[in-house]
Amino acid sequence: MHIIKYIGAVILGVSILYSCKNNQPEPELKKETVDNSSEFEGVEELFNSKEFDDPSAVELLKEINICSDTQMDADGNLVSPCTAEHFKFFPLKNGTPLKDGFILLVKANTGGIPLRRVLVFERENDALIKVNGFIANIIGFRKNPSSNDDLLLRFIDKIEGSDVYYNCILKWENQKYVFKTVEVIEEPAGNFRGLVKESVKDSVSQEIYKTLVDNNMIF
């Protein structure tokens, strides 16, 4: 899926780390480079659980109408089963039960969508309301004692046939998660990993945010 055609200017604004094929040493990072994503507790979800940790999980999935006990809906469309092999719950805030709000990670190829999704729900007036949606993967949480934890999400672009990852920080503001910065740009196939420099982080983040929204990766 093409998200961003804009990459050349971004690469100019990062400090590059890579493994050279001729075994040359990696270039040294400049002092102004800050990897804020290192402050996050990493998450790696493989969807290999057979059961949910919370017994209310299945009913919550049915409440938001994202899965079903049947394989087909009334129109003959395939429906995802309500199983832990397709969905992973995270608390919206420490101490808040799932029934009052949650962050839901949806496995790729669930519901006909090829990439992972992150959906954020909060209960308002007895109904679960979606406050955020991202076509992205959760790769980290950062504790925030005064609010909901910060999120580290990975968005995927495909440029010239290669996957490119954008690791982005989001913070909870005004009852929803808000995109803040892109911290890291990676191209695994080319052994490329770039930390976005502080001097260009605002401009690079604004450009990536705009294109993510334009391409419905944030909805």
Backbone hydrogen bonds, N-H to C=O, Kabsch-Sander energy under -0.5 kcal/mol:
donor,donor_aa,acceptor,acceptor_aa,energy
3,I,1,M,-0.5
7,I,5,K,-0.7
11,I,7,I,-2.5
12,L,8,G,-1.4
13,G,9,A,-0.6
13,G,10,V,-1.6
14,V,11,I,-1.3
15,S,195,L,-2.2
16,I,14,V,-0.6
17,L,193,R,-2.4
19,S,191,N,-0.7
20,C,18,Y,-0.7
20,C,24,Q,-0.6
23,N,20,C,-1.6
33,T,30,K,-1.6
36,N,34,V,-1.0
38,S,35,D,-1.7
39,E,36,N,-1.7
40,F,37,S,-1.5
41,E,141,F,-3.5
42,G,40,F,-0.6
43,V,139,I,-1.8
46,L,44,E,-0.6
57,A,54,D,-1.8
60,L,56,S,-1.9
61,L,57,A,-2.2
62,K,58,V,-2.2
63,E,59,E,-2.0
64,I,60,L,-1.6
65,N,62,K,-1.1
66,I,61,L,-1.9
68,S,80,S,-2.1
73,D,77,N,-2.1
76,G,73,D,-1.9
79,V,71,Q,-2.4
83,T,81,P,-1.8
86,H,83,T,-1.8
87,F,83,T,-1.2
88,K,105,L,-2.2
90,F,103,I,-2.4
92,L,101,G,-0.9
96,T,93,K,-2.5
100,D,97,P,-1.9
101,G,98,L,-1.4
102,F,121,F,-1.9
103,I,90,F,-3.2
104,L,119,L,-3.5
105,L,88,K,-2.9
105,L,103,I,-0.5
106,V,104,L,-0.5
106,V,117,R,-2.9
107,K,86,H,-2.7
109,N,113,I,-2.4
110,T,107,K,-1.2
110,T,113,I,-0.7
111,G,109,N,-0.5
112,G,109,N,-0.5
113,I,110,T,-1.1
117,R,106,V,-1.6
118,V,134,F,-2.9
119,L,104,L,-2.8
120,V,132,N,-2.2
121,F,102,F,-2.8
122,E,129,I,-2.2
123,R,100,D,-2.1
124,E,127,A,-3.3
127,A,124,E,-1.7
129,I,122,E,-2.8
129,I,127,A,-0.6
131,V,120,V,-2.8
131,V,129,I,-0.6
132,N,120,V,-1.4
134,F,118,V,-2.3
135,I,217,M,-2.5
136,A,134,F,-1.2
137,N,154,R,-1.8
139,I,137,N,-0.5
139,I,152,L,-2.8
140,G,152,L,-1.1
141,F,41,E,-1.9
142,R,150,D,-1.9
147,S,144,N,-1.5
150,D,142,R,-2.3
151,L,170,L,-2.5
152,L,140,G,-2.4
153,L,151,L,-0.5
153,L,168,C,-2.6
154,R,137,N,-2.6
155,F,153,L,-0.6
155,F,166,Y,-2.3
157,D,164,V,-3.3
158,K,1,M,-0.6
159,I,162,S,-2.7
162,S,159,I,-1.8
164,V,157,D,-3.1
165,Y,186,E,-2.9
166,Y,155,F,-2.4
167,N,184,V,-2.4
168,C,153,L,-3.2
168,C,166,Y,-0.7
169,I,181,T,-2.6
170,L,151,L,-2.3
171,K,178,V,-2.3
173,E,171,K,-0.6
173,E,176,K,-3.2
176,K,173,E,-0.7
178,V,171,K,-3.3
180,K,169,I,-2.7
181,T,169,I,-1.0
183,E,167,N,-3.1
183,E,181,T,-0.5
184,V,167,N,-1.2
185,I,194,G,-2.8
186,E,165,Y,-2.2
187,E,192,F,-2.4
190,G,187,E,-1.1
191,N,188,P,-1.6
192,F,187,E,-2.0
193,R,17,L,-2.0
194,G,185,I,-3.7
195,L,15,S,-1.7
196,V,183,E,-2.2
196,V,194,G,-0.5
197,K,13,G,-2.1
198,E,32,E,-0.9
200,V,197,K,-1.3
201,K,197,K,-0.9
202,D,198,E,-0.5
204,V,200,V,-2.6
205,S,201,K,-2.6
206,Q,202,D,-2.2
207,E,203,S,-1.9
208,I,204,V,-2.3
209,Y,205,S,-2.8
210,K,206,Q,-2.2
211,T,207,E,-1.8
212,L,208,I,-2.4
213,V,209,Y,-2.3
214,D,210,K,-2.6
215,N,211,T,-1.7
216,N,213,V,-2.0
217,M,212,L,-3.0
218,I,212,L,-0.9
219,F,133,G,-2.9
